Structures are given as structure tokens and as C-alpha cells.
Amino acid sequence: MPNIKLTLGYDGTGYHGFQLQKNAVTVQQKLEEAIEKVMGQKVRITASGRTDTGVHATGQVINFFAQTGIPPQRIPHALNAVLPRDIVIYAAEIVSDSFHARFDAVGKTYTYTIDNGAHPQVLSRHHAYHVRFPLDANLMKQAAATLQGKHDFTSFMASGSSVKTTVRNLYRLDVEINWPYITITAAADGFLYNMVRIIAGTLIEVGRGKRDHNLGPVIDAKNRHRAGWTVPAHGLVLREVEYNKK
């Protein structure tokens, strides 16, 4: 039975996250329903990661096993015809049986968008977090530079999380301005729970002048209380999942 890999995007506004939940509408539920309708069989999909309620994606990756006569290049069209309009399949391919969307991922890229106008932009209210206080983006850039690299990011992990290691290689952390938006782009070999949202909250505090731009001591503290708050989910987008080419 072929192992099918899909790359997809979704607007997370109307969903209770990605993962299946009882009595709640999720992205996974809608995907599995669409696959069953198009391919005539129940499947259980595996995702590169579970996004929370309100989080969006333009580069989520899933895989599942299914027998189908539909050529890979036609699968996106077939699924998009029955999916809700806020979930879109961009690409499909047949991959090796050993491919696993989660365990084979070697890197991910997220963006977090801040609306820093005096008044919120109405058309981006579900996709950008409005901060009405003026932010110094240059200070935010300086602070971001102190977080890049391989560190123990315990201070930037949600309290109560359990992982084998809290060390991550944050190989990109950019702050870009396209007024009134400030976009934080984070790329790493993996992320701790709420890591990007906590980093964004910390950079906002720097931008407001509430915190020093040198965040090295925050990393060294390995204490969640030393970092900033967790910003709302709706500004976060999973942009890309990286895999080694085989």
C-alpha cells in the first residue's frame, strides 16, 4: 500500500487545533474525512507536528497509507474539491514506506506577525497580533541575534512540558518590518512547546523598552519566568518543514 505525502496549508481560525479531538472540529478530522470520501477508505494521518487552536500553516506535511488509482499529481485537485476552503493541498507524492512526517523532519520554519499600527488592521485580525504600543524593531533585531544558535531553551518552553532534551539549534531568527507589520521568522532543528510564541512575547518586551536586548542571561537562567509572556496563537504560521533528501 503506497505511502502518500501531502504538503498543505490551512487557516486555523475555525479549528480547535490540528489533532483529532472529541466534540471539536479539527484540521485532522477534515483531512481524514476528505481522504475517505475521495479514496473510499478510512486512514489515519501522521503530521509533522500538531498546531494549536488558531495557529495557521502554509507548509504543513502529513503522510498516510492508502490504495488509490489517482495519480499523485491529481490528488491535490481531488482532495481540494471536497475539503473546506480554509484547508488546501498544495502537493502530493508517493514516498518510501519508511517515511514519517514527524520523525523524519530535520527542521521547521515559523513566522509570527505583529500588527504595530495605532489601530488594528481589520483584514488581518485573525493572522496578526495587534500591539498598539510603538515597538523599536531595531532593538528587537539586536535581541533576536542573541538568541540564535544552539542553546538550552528551557526559559522559552511552556511550563509543565516534558521532552527528552531542551537543547535546540535556532539557526535563523529574523525581525522584518513591512509597516504596520513586524514579522518574526524562526527556523530551527525543532521547537519546544510554545517556544516561538514565548520568543515573540520576549522580543515585544524588548521592543517596548521593558527588557534589555541582551537575552543571553535569560537563556542561561533556564527558568520560564525569566522570559516574556506567551503571545496569542493567531499570529503564528508554520511555513515549512524540512527533510533530508533521499
C-alpha positions in Angstrom: 0.0 0.0 0.0 1.5 3.3 -1.1 2.8 5.9 1.5 1.4 9.2 0.4 2.9 12.5 1.5 0.9 15.7 1.3 2.0 19.3 1.7 -0.8 21.6 2.7 -1.9 24.9 4.2 -4.8 25.9 6.4 -6.4 28.9 8.2 -6.6 27.7 11.8 -9.2 30.3 12.8 -12.1 28.0 12.7 -10.5 24.8 14.2 -9.6 23.5 17.6 -6.1 22.8 16.5 -4.8 20.1 14.2 -5.1 16.9 16.2 -8.3 14.9 16.5 -10.5 15.8 19.5 -13.8 14.5 20.7 -16.7 17.0 20.2 -14.4 19.6 18.4 -13.7 20.3 14.8 -10.0 19.9 13.9 -7.9 20.0 10.8 -7.0 16.3 11.0 -10.7 15.4 11.2 -11.5 17.3 8.0 -8.5 15.9 6.2 -9.3 12.3 7.1 -13.0 12.8 6.1 -11.9 14.2 2.7 -9.4 11.3 2.1 -12.1 8.7 2.9 -14.6 10.4 0.5 -12.1 10.6 -2.3 -10.2 7.3 -1.9 -13.0 5.2 -0.4 -11.1 4.1 2.7 -10.5 5.2 6.3 -7.0 6.4 7.0 -5.1 7.7 10.0 -2.7 10.5 9.0 0.6 11.5 10.6 1.6 15.1 10.7 4.9 16.8 11.1 3.6 18.4 14.3 0.3 19.4 16.0 -0.6 23.1 15.7 -2.7 24.6 18.5 -6.1 26.2 18.2 -5.9 29.3 16.0 -2.4 28.5 14.5 -2.1 28.6 10.7 0.1 26.7 8.2 1.3 27.1 4.7 3.8 24.3 4.8 2.4 21.5 7.0 3.3 18.0 5.9 1.4 14.8 6.5 1.6 11.2 5.4 -0.7 8.2 5.3 -1.0 4.8 3.7 -3.8 4.3 1.1 -4.5 2.3 -2.0 -5.7 4.6 -4.8 -5.8 4.8 -8.6 -5.5 8.6 -8.6 -2.1 9.7 -9.9 -0.1 11.8 -7.3 -0.3 15.0 -9.4 -4.2 14.7 -9.4 -4.5 14.1 -5.6 -4.4 17.8 -4.6 -7.2 18.6 -7.1 -9.3 15.7 -6.0 -9.0 16.5 -2.2 -9.4 20.3 -2.6 -12.7 19.6 -4.4 -14.2 18.2 -1.2 -12.2 20.0 1.6 -13.4 23.2 3.2 -12.0 26.3 1.6 -9.7 27.0 4.5 -7.7 23.8 4.0 -5.7 23.5 0.8 -3.5 20.6 -0.5 -0.5 22.0 -2.5 1.4 18.9 -3.4 1.3 15.1 -3.2 3.9 12.4 -3.8 4.4 8.7 -3.2 7.3 8.3 -0.8 9.1 5.3 0.7 7.3 3.1 3.2 9.8 4.3 5.9 8.9 8.0 5.5 7.4 9.5 8.7 6.2 13.1 8.5 7.1 13.8 12.2 10.2 11.7 12.9 11.9 12.4 9.6 11.6 16.2 9.9 15.0 17.8 10.4 13.9 21.4 10.6 10.9 23.8 10.7 10.3 27.4 9.9 7.6 29.5 11.6 6.6 33.1 11.3 4.9 35.3 13.9 3.2 38.5 12.7 2.7 41.6 14.8 0.4 44.5 13.7 2.0 47.5 15.3 -0.3 50.2 13.9 -2.2 52.6 16.1 -5.4 50.7 15.3 -5.7 47.1 14.3 -5.9 46.2 10.6 -9.3 44.7 10.2 -8.4 42.2 7.4 -5.5 40.7 9.4 -7.3 40.4 12.7 -7.1 36.6 12.6 -3.5 36.5 11.3 -1.6 39.2 13.1 -1.4 40.1 16.8 -2.1 43.8 17.4 0.3 45.7 19.7 -0.7 49.3 19.9 2.4 50.5 21.7 5.2 51.6 19.4 7.9 48.9 19.1 11.6 49.5 18.3 12.2 46.9 15.7 15.9 47.6 15.6 16.2 46.7 19.3 14.1 43.5 18.6 16.6 42.6 15.9 19.5 43.0 18.3 17.7 40.8 20.8 17.0 38.2 18.2 20.7 37.9 17.4 21.5 37.0 21.0 19.1 34.0 20.8 20.4 32.5 17.6 22.5 29.3 17.8 22.4 26.1 19.8 21.2 26.6 23.3 19.1 25.1 26.1 15.8 26.9 25.6 14.2 25.9 28.8 13.3 29.5 29.5 11.3 29.6 26.3 9.3 26.4 26.9 5.8 26.3 28.3 5.8 25.3 31.9 4.9 21.7 32.5 6.2 20.4 29.2 8.1 17.1 29.1 10.8 16.5 26.4 14.0 14.4 26.2 16.1 17.4 25.7 15.5 21.2 25.8 18.5 21.9 23.6 17.6 23.3 20.1 19.6 24.8 17.3 17.8 28.1 16.4 19.7 28.7 13.2 17.5 31.6 12.0 15.7 34.4 13.9 14.9 37.4 11.8 12.8 40.5 12.5 11.5 42.2 9.4 9.4 45.4 9.0 6.7 45.9 6.4 4.7 48.7 8.2 2.5 48.3 10.1 3.6 44.7 10.3 6.6 43.3 12.1 7.3 39.7 11.2 9.5 37.4 13.2 10.9 34.4 11.3 12.2 31.4 13.3 13.9 28.3 11.9 15.3 25.5 14.0 16.0 21.8 14.1 13.0 21.6 16.3 10.9 23.7 18.7 9.8 23.3 22.3 6.1 23.8 23.1 5.1 27.4 22.7 8.8 28.3 22.0 8.1 30.7 19.1 5.2 32.4 20.9 7.3 33.0 24.0 10.2 34.3 21.9 7.8 36.7 20.2 6.5 37.9 23.6 10.0 38.4 24.8 11.0 40.4 21.7 7.9 42.6 22.1 9.0 43.4 25.6 12.4 44.4 24.3 10.8 46.5 21.5 8.7 48.3 24.2 11.9 49.1 26.2 10.7 46.9 29.1 13.7 44.5 28.8 17.3 44.6 27.9 18.1 43.5 24.3 20.8 41.0 25.5 18.8 37.8 26.2 21.8 35.7 27.0 21.1 35.8 30.7 17.6 34.7 30.1 18.9 31.6 28.2 21.4 30.9 30.9 18.7 31.1 33.7 16.8 28.0 32.3 13.8 29.5 34.0 10.4 30.0 32.2 9.7 33.0 34.5 12.7 34.9 33.1 11.3 35.1 29.6 8.4 37.1 28.2 4.8 36.1 28.0 3.2 33.7 25.5 1.6 35.8 22.8 -1.7 34.7 21.2 -1.7 31.8 18.7 -3.3 33.6 15.8 -0.2 35.4 14.7 1.7 32.1 14.2 2.2 30.3 10.9 4.0 27.0 10.2 5.8 27.9 7.0 8.0 25.0 6.1 9.1 21.5 7.2 12.5 20.3 6.1 13.5 16.8 5.3 16.8 15.2 4.2 16.7 14.3 0.5 16.9 10.6 0.0 
